[in-house]
Amino acid sequence: MTKSELIEKLMDNGSELNKKESELIVNTIFNSITDSLAYGDRVEIRGFGSFSIRERDARQARNPKSGRLISIPAKKTPFFKTGKELRERVDFC
């Protein structure tokens, strides 16, 4: 499902929202999650899952084309852990 499909689903779900209002709701949710993660906060949506930031250490790797060693700096990456209800529902289908 894409973001635009999610907006359409919100409009077709029996609500009286128009496309602009639905898009605003979806964008607000995504922006809130993104902002919270950027500040280092954890976001938990009960039954669905939780978003958090994981720090990856600096490391050495090989360039596959040249075979030379390169340094990869430490970085932060988003991580999603599924909730129990989501896991069970996906496994059931």
Buried (B, 14 or more C-beta within 10 A) or exposed (E): EEEEEBBBEBBEEEEEBEEEBBBEBBEEEEEEBEEBBEEEEEBEEEEBBBBBBEEEEEEEEEEEEEEEEEEEEEEEEEEEEBBEEBEEEEEEE
